[in-house]
């Protein structure tokens, strides 16, 4: 393409791009940037592959469940284009590492799934004067914008403050149509290529919103609020991903239930799922957790399970945030243990 040409390809080869999150958005971003010949790509993600990811995170397979996303993605991308340098950062970004990590790259792509990370990444990019290509998805709707580009508006210029702790559901909680992150992630990759090569009109000061049910698109314009450029330190935020819920497999669960007293076994799925088949314990759905904390004893060991391990991990993080100490999640959920007998706590 003459619009890119040799000069543009050399710019791509010289570019360094950090992709935060190797999930639904990160997978297509990583694939297209690698295939386009971006010279150096960093992958920052501290999560492992779960069966619930496979519907939308197309870099991974069922055989790779439990492996680190960043490392697995890097291996696949190297096969796609061995001339690209892939840097693996197998950890979650937070206020202690954000500046050091981002400072080594030219452009940041935010593919995170929580508001705390987005605000943190935005503020770090403002402090370091790095453009941030942002994408977000919700059920059937997605949005893309480019922040802090050539002294343009920041994320806080359109979304001044993050929502409350329980007002930011993610894909694991509310679901997302499988193709949507592919659409939004591909647009993010396109914006990165435009920024690097200097072609086209970058989505700076504009928020592109797509409704995939109707295929209607809307673009909202917003302006720089100068005060949002004057950031001198990163916010100290408590990210759910920073709180580790310990995982146990089915054999460890059996052993704990037979040898340990004061255990609460809890199925966090909905009532109809519990009635269709369970491995025992109380049924306290994740959707009802706000009114159910009193049903759980913080002095006991609490073991949570669901279908795949996603909701039980989420439930566990909320318990840890509320002061519970001994919280475990059944790795892989009961889908991996179909036909097992009902378990009973030790008495």
C-alpha positions, 0 to 999 in steps of 0.5 A: 500500500502506497499509504504505508510504503517502505517508510511506514514498514520501517516505522512499524519495525522500530516501534515498541508497543505494550499490550496490557491484558492478553484476554479477549481484546488483547488476543486480536491486538497481539495477533494483528500487531505481530502480523503487521511487523511491529518490532517489539511487543510487550505482553502484561498479564498475570492471569492463567487460562481458564476454560471460560476464556476460550469462547472469546480469547482465540489464542488459547486452546483447552489443552492450555488451561492453567498455563500463563496467558502471557507466556502462552501468547508469546509462544504463539506469536513467535510462530506467527512472526519470529522477527518480532521481539516479544517481551513477557511480563507475567504479572498484573500492572499496579501502582508499584510497577506501572511507570517502570513498565510503560516507560520502555514502550512507545504506545500502550494498548489497554485491554484490561477488564476493570476500571481501576486498571484503566485509570491507573494506566491512563494516569501513568501514560499521562505522566510519561506522555505516552498515547493509550489506545483503549477498548472496552466491551459489554455484552453486545456493545464495544467502544474504542478511543485513543487518549493522550495522543499529541497532547490530546484528551485523556481517559479522565476527560470523558470518564472523570471518576471510576464507578463504585466497587460493585458497579463494574461487571466484567465478561466473566460476570455478565457475558459477552458475545464471542465476536465482539472482543475480536471486532474491538481489538482489531480496531485497537490494532488499527489505531496503533498502526495509524499512530505508528505510521502517521496515516489516517485520522486517529480516534483522539478526542473521539469515542467510537461506540458500536452496537453489534446487534444493530451494527449502528455506530456512534462517535462522541466528541470530547475535549481536553480538560487541562487539569487532567494533564497535571498528574504527579503521582499514581493513585493507590488502588486496590485491584481485585486481581491483586488479591489472591484466592487460593485454588485447590483441585478436587483431590485436595478438596476431598482431603480437606473436607475429610480432615479439616473441621469448621469448613463451609462448602459453598456453590456460588452458581444460581439456584437452577444450576445447583438443583441440576447437579452439585457436590454439596454445600450451601448454595449462595449465588454470586449474584446475591453476595451483597445480601449474603455475607452474614451467611458465611463465617469469617472464622471458618475455612470457606471453599467455593465452587462453580461451573468453571472456577471463574465465579468462585474466584470472583466470589472469593476476591470479594470475601477477601476484600470484606476481611475473610482470610481462609478462602479457596476456589475449586480449580476448573469448577465442577465441569471437570468433575462430572459424575463425582459424588456429593461431598460432605464436610468433616464432622 
